[in-house]
Amino acid sequence: MAEKMFMRVSEVASVLDVSEPYSYKLIRKMNGELKKSGCITISGRVDRRFFYEKFYTPKKPTERTE
């Protein structure tokens, strides 16, 4: 069976090892970002690909200027 497109709160909590209330907060934040970019979102769920991009894609190191 193919992996589902959306992650629910319980799955986010499990992957990140955080509480479900905190997972709701994270999902609301990510869904807010998705809405700003024009995407349709579902409360209490987050797009799996977006979730993994936000949490597991390394950012380019910024150069420090001193």
N, CA, C and O atoms as a MOPAC input file, in Angstrom:
PM7 MOZYME 1SCF
protein

 N      0.83000 1    -1.17900 1     0.00000 1
 C      0.00000 1     0.00000 1     0.00000 1
 C      0.87600 1     1.24500 1     0.00000 1
 O      1.87400 1     1.30800 1     0.71800 1
 N      0.51300 1     2.20500 1    -0.78300 1
 C      1.27800 1     3.44500 1    -0.87800 1
 C      1.14800 1     4.25900 1     0.40900 1
 O      0.14800 1     4.17000 1     1.12200 1
 N      2.16700 1     5.04200 1     0.68200 1
 C      2.14500 1     5.88600 1     1.86900 1
 C      1.10300 1     6.98500 1     1.70900 1
 O      0.92600 1     7.52200 1     0.61500 1
 N      0.42200 1     7.31700 1     2.78500 1
 C     -0.62100 1     8.32700 1     2.73600 1
 C     -0.01200 1     9.70600 1     2.54100 1
 O      1.12400 1     9.96100 1     2.94100 1
 N     -0.78800 1    10.59900 1     1.91500 1
 C     -0.32100 1    11.93700 1     1.58900 1
 C     -0.20300 1    12.82800 1     2.82400 1
 O      0.69000 1    13.67300 1     2.89500 1
 N     -1.09600 1    12.64600 1     3.79500 1
 C     -1.12300 1    13.50400 1     4.96700 1
 C     -0.74500 1    12.74100 1     6.22900 1
 O     -1.00900 1    11.54600 1     6.36700 1
 N     -0.11800 1    13.47300 1     7.14100 1
 C      0.20800 1    12.92700 1     8.45500 1
 C     -0.79000 1    13.49200 1     9.45900 1
 O     -1.11700 1    14.67800 1     9.41700 1
 N     -1.26500 1    12.65200 1    10.35000 1
 C     -2.15900 1    13.09900 1    11.42300 1
 C     -1.33000 1    13.47500 1    12.64000 1
 O     -0.13100 1    13.20600 1    12.70400 1
 N     -1.99000 1    14.10100 1    13.59600 1
 C     -1.32000 1    14.58900 1    14.80000 1
 C     -0.56300 1    13.47400 1    15.51700 1
 O      0.57900 1    13.67200 1    15.93300 1
 N     -1.17500 1    12.32300 1    15.66400 1
 C     -0.52600 1    11.23600 1    16.39600 1
 C      0.76100 1    10.78400 1    15.71100 1
 O      1.73000 1    10.43500 1    16.38600 1
 N      0.78000 1    10.78800 1    14.39800 1
 C      1.98800 1    10.38800 1    13.67800 1
 C      3.08700 1    11.43700 1    13.82000 1
 O      4.25400 1    11.09400 1    14.01000 1
 N      2.71500 1    12.71800 1    13.72700 1
 C      3.69100 1    13.79500 1    13.91800 1
 C      4.28800 1    13.70300 1    15.32300 1
 O      5.50100 1    13.82200 1    15.49400 1
 N      3.43800 1    13.49200 1    16.32300 1
 C      3.90700 1    13.36900 1    17.70700 1
 C      4.87900 1    12.20500 1    17.85100 1
 O      5.89000 1    12.32100 1    18.54300 1
 N      4.58000 1    11.09800 1    17.20600 1
 C      5.42200 1     9.92000 1    17.29200 1
 C      6.77500 1    10.13600 1    16.61100 1
 O      7.81600 1     9.79000 1    17.16900 1
 N      6.75500 1    10.70100 1    15.42000 1
 C      7.99400 1    10.91400 1    14.66300 1
 C      8.91500 1    11.88500 1    15.39600 1
 O     10.12600 1    11.67300 1    15.45400 1
 N      8.34300 1    12.94500 1    15.95200 1
 C      9.15100 1    13.96900 1    16.61900 1
 C      9.34700 1    13.71600 1    18.10700 1
 O     10.11500 1    14.41900 1    18.76400 1
 N      8.65000 1    12.70600 1    18.64400 1
 C      8.69300 1    12.38300 1    20.06700 1
 C      8.30600 1    13.59600 1    20.92200 1
 O      9.01200 1    13.97600 1    21.85600 1
 N      7.15800 1    14.19000 1    20.56700 1
 C      6.59000 1    15.31900 1    21.30300 1
 C      5.14400 1    14.98800 1    21.65200 1
 O      4.60500 1    13.97600 1    21.20400 1
 N      4.51900 1    15.84700 1    22.45500 1
 C      3.12300 1    15.62000 1    22.84400 1
 C      2.18100 1    15.94800 1    21.68600 1
 O      2.55000 1    16.66200 1    20.75300 1
 N      0.96900 1    15.41900 1    21.75900 1
 C     -0.02300 1    15.71300 1    20.72600 1
 C     -0.42300 1    17.18700 1    20.71500 1
 O     -0.57300 1    17.75600 1    19.63400 1
 N     -0.60600 1    17.84000 1    21.88900 1
 C     -0.91500 1    19.27600 1    21.83500 1
 C      0.17500 1    20.08700 1    21.12300 1
 O     -0.12600 1    21.01700 1    20.37500 1
 N      1.43400 1    19.73100 1    21.35900 1
 C      2.51900 1    20.43400 1    20.67200 1
 C      2.50300 1    20.11800 1    19.17600 1
 O      2.82300 1    20.97800 1    18.35600 1
 N      2.13400 1    18.89800 1    18.82200 1
 C      2.01900 1    18.52300 1    17.40500 1
 C      0.95700 1    19.36000 1    16.71300 1
 O      1.14700 1    19.78800 1    15.57500 1
 N     -0.17800 1    19.59900 1    17.40100 1
 C     -1.21400 1    20.46900 1    16.82800 1
 C     -0.64600 1    21.85100 1    16.53900 1
 O     -0.92100 1    22.43700 1    15.49200 1
 N      0.14500 1    22.36700 1    17.46900 1
 C      0.73800 1    23.69200 1    17.29600 1
 C      1.66200 1    23.71600 1    16.06800 1
 O      1.61200 1    24.64900 1    15.26700 1
 N      2.49400 1    22.69500 1    15.93000 1
 C      3.39700 1    22.61500 1    14.78500 1
 C      2.62900 1    22.50000 1    13.47200 1
 O      2.98000 1    23.13700 1    12.47800 1
 N      1.57900 1    21.67900 1    13.47700 1
 C      0.77800 1    21.49400 1    12.26600 1
 C      0.09600 1    22.79900 1    11.87900 1
 O      0.04800 1    23.14100 1    10.69700 1
 N     -0.43600 1    23.53900 1    12.86100 1
 C     -1.05900 1    24.83200 1    12.56100 1
 C     -0.04600 1    25.77600 1    11.91800 1
 O     -0.36800 1    26.48100 1    10.96200 1
 N      1.16600 1    25.78700 1    12.43900 1
 C      2.21500 1    26.65400 1    11.89300 1
 C      2.55800 1    26.25600 1    10.45200 1
 O      2.64500 1    27.11100 1     9.57000 1
 N      2.75000 1    24.96000 1    10.22200 1
 C      3.08700 1    24.50000 1     8.86800 1
 C      1.93300 1    24.75200 1     7.90700 1
 O      2.15600 1    25.17200 1     6.77100 1
 N      0.68900 1    24.49800 1     8.35400 1
 C     -0.45800 1    24.74800 1     7.49400 1
 C     -0.60700 1    26.22700 1     7.17600 1
 O     -1.05900 1    26.58200 1     6.08700 1
 N     -0.23300 1    27.09900 1     8.11400 1
 C     -0.24200 1    28.53800 1     7.84700 1
 C      0.71900 1    28.89000 1     6.72200 1
 O      0.39000 1    29.70000 1     5.85500 1
 N      1.89000 1    28.29500 1     6.73000 1
 C      2.86300 1    28.51400 1     5.66300 1
 C      2.32300 1    28.01900 1     4.32300 1
 O      2.48100 1    28.68000 1     3.29700 1
 N      1.68800 1    26.85600 1     4.34400 1
 C      1.13100 1    26.30300 1     3.11600 1
 C      0.00200 1    27.17500 1     2.57700 1
 O     -0.10400 1    27.37500 1     1.36700 1
 N     -0.84800 1    27.69900 1     3.47400 1
 C     -1.94700 1    28.58000 1     3.04300 1
 C     -1.41300 1    29.83600 1     2.38500 1
 O     -1.95700 1    30.28700 1     1.37800 1
 N     -0.34300 1    30.41100 1     2.94600 1
 C      0.25700 1    31.62200 1     2.36600 1
 C      0.75900 1    31.37200 1     0.94700 1
 O      0.77300 1    32.28100 1     0.11700 1
 N      1.16600 1    30.14500 1     0.67700 1
 C      1.66000 1    29.82600 1    -0.66500 1
 C      0.53400 1    29.41000 1    -1.60700 1
 O      0.78100 1    29.07500 1    -2.76600 1
 N     -0.72300 1    29.43200 1    -1.10100 1
 C     -1.87000 1    29.14800 1    -1.96000 1
 C     -2.39900 1    27.73000 1    -1.88500 1
 O     -3.29900 1    27.37200 1    -2.64400 1
 N     -1.87100 1    26.92500 1    -1.00400 1
 C     -2.32900 1    25.53900 1    -0.88400 1
 C     -3.58100 1    25.44200 1    -0.02200 1
 O     -3.81500 1    26.28200 1     0.84800 1
 N     -4.36400 1    24.43200 1    -0.26600 1
 C     -5.51900 1    24.11700 1     0.57000 1
 C     -5.02000 1    23.16700 1     1.65500 1
 O     -4.26900 1    22.23400 1     1.37100 1
 N     -5.43800 1    23.40700 1     2.90000 1
 C     -4.98200 1    22.57600 1     4.00900 1
 C     -6.16500 1    21.93400 1     4.72200 1
 O     -7.31300 1    22.34000 1     4.54600 1
 N     -5.86000 1    20.92900 1     5.52700 1
 C     -6.86300 1    20.23600 1     6.34000 1
 C     -6.42700 1    20.35600 1     7.78800 1
 O     -5.29500 1    20.01100 1     8.12600 1
 N     -7.31100 1    20.83900 1     8.64400 1
 C     -6.99200 1    20.99500 1    10.06100 1
 C     -6.58600 1    19.66000 1    10.67500 1
 O     -7.21200 1    18.63000 1    10.42300 1
 N     -5.53000 1    19.69300 1    11.48600 1
 C     -5.07900 1    18.48600 1    12.17400 1
 C     -4.27800 1    17.53200 1    11.31700 1
 O     -3.92600 1    16.43900 1    11.76000 1
 N     -3.98700 1    17.94100 1    10.08700 1
 C     -3.17900 1    17.10900 1     9.18300 1
 C     -2.20900 1    17.99800 1     8.43300 1
 O     -2.47800 1    19.17600 1     8.19800 1
 N     -1.09300 1    17.42700 1     8.06300 1
 C     -0.09400 1    18.18200 1     7.31800 1
 C      0.42400 1    17.30800 1     6.17900 1
 O      0.52200 1    16.08700 1     6.30400 1
 N      0.74900 1    17.95400 1     5.08500 1
 C      1.29800 1    17.24500 1     3.93000 1
 C      2.61400 1    16.57000 1     4.32900 1
 O      3.51400 1    17.21500 1     4.86600 1
 N      2.71200 1    15.28700 1     4.06400 1
 C      3.87900 1    14.49300 1     4.47500 1
 C      5.17200 1    15.03300 1     3.86200 1
 O      6.17700 1    15.16500 1     4.56200 1
 N      5.15900 1    15.34000 1     2.59300 1
 C      6.36900 1    15.82000 1     1.91400 1
 C      6.82800 1    17.14900 1     2.53200 1
 O      8.01900 1    17.33800 1     2.78100 1
 N      5.88200 1    18.07100 1     2.77900 1
 C      6.21600 1    19.35700 1     3.37200 1
 C      6.78600 1    19.16400 1     4.77700 1
 O      7.75800 1    19.82200 1     5.15000 1
 N      6.19000 1    18.27500 1     5.54500 1
 C      6.67400 1    17.98500 1     6.90100 1
 C      8.14000 1    17.55100 1     6.87100 1
 O      8.96500 1    18.09300 1     7.60700 1
 N      8.45700 1    16.58500 1     6.02900 1
 C      9.82600 1    16.08300 1     5.98800 1
 C     10.78900 1    17.12000 1     5.42500 1
 O     11.95000 1    17.14900 1     5.83300 1
 N     10.35400 1    17.96200 1     4.51500 1
 C     11.20400 1    19.04600 1     4.02100 1
 C     11.51800 1    20.02800 1     5.14400 1
 O     12.65600 1    20.47600 1     5.27900 1
 N     10.50300 1    20.36500 1     5.95800 1
 C     10.69600 1    21.33500 1     7.03800 1
 C     11.61300 1    20.79100 1     8.13700 1
 O     12.43200 1    21.53400 1     8.67800 1
 N     11.48800 1    19.53000 1     8.46500 1
 C     12.22000 1    18.99200 1     9.60000 1
 C     13.50600 1    18.26000 1     9.23600 1
 O     14.40600 1    18.16900 1    10.07100 1
 N     13.61900 1    17.74600 1     8.04600 1
 C     14.76600 1    16.89900 1     7.74900 1
 C     15.59400 1    17.32700 1     6.55000 1
 O     16.54400 1    16.63000 1     6.19500 1
 N     15.27400 1    18.44300 1     5.91200 1
 C     16.09400 1    18.93400 1     4.81900 1
 C     17.08400 1    19.93600 1     5.38700 1
 O     16.67900 1    20.95200 1     5.95200 1
 N     18.35600 1    19.67000 1     5.24900 1
 C     19.33000 1    20.59900 1     5.81600 1
 C     19.29500 1    21.94800 1     5.10100 1
 O     19.16100 1    22.02200 1     3.87900 1
 N     19.41500 1    22.98500 1     5.87700 1
 C     19.48100 1    24.33900 1     5.33100 1
 C     20.92200 1    24.61800 1     4.93600 1
 O     21.85700 1    24.05100 1     5.50000 1
 N     21.08400 1    25.50100 1     3.95900 1
 C     22.43300 1    25.89300 1     3.57800 1
 C     23.01300 1    26.72200 1     4.71600 1
 O     22.33900 1    27.59200 1     5.26700 1
 N     24.24900 1    26.45200 1     5.05800 1
 C     24.85100 1    27.25000 1     6.14100 1
 C     24.97600 1    28.70600 1     5.73200 1
 O     25.35100 1    29.01900 1     4.60200 1
 N     24.66300 1    29.57600 1     6.65100 1
 C     24.79100 1    31.00300 1     6.36100 1
 C     26.19000 1    31.45200 1     6.74300 1
 O     26.77800 1    30.96600 1     7.70900 1
 N     26.70100 1    32.37300 1     5.97700 1
 C     28.03500 1    32.86700 1     6.26800 1
 C     27.95300 1    33.88400 1     7.38400 1
 O     27.07100 1    34.74300 1     7.40400 1
 N     28.86600 1    33.77600 1     8.29300 1
 C     28.92200 1    34.72200 1     9.41500 1
 C     29.85900 1    35.86000 1     9.05600 1
 O     30.96900 1    35.64300 1     8.57000 1
 N     29.40900 1    37.04000 1     9.29500 1
 C     30.27100 1    38.19500 1     9.08200 1
 C     30.58200 1    38.81600 1    10.42900 1
 O     29.68600 1    39.09800 1    11.22400 1
 N     31.85300 1    39.02200 1    10.66800 1
 C     32.24200 1    39.56600 1    11.95700 1
 C     32.95200 1    40.87100 1    11.78300 1
 O     33.36000 1    41.48700 1    12.76800 1

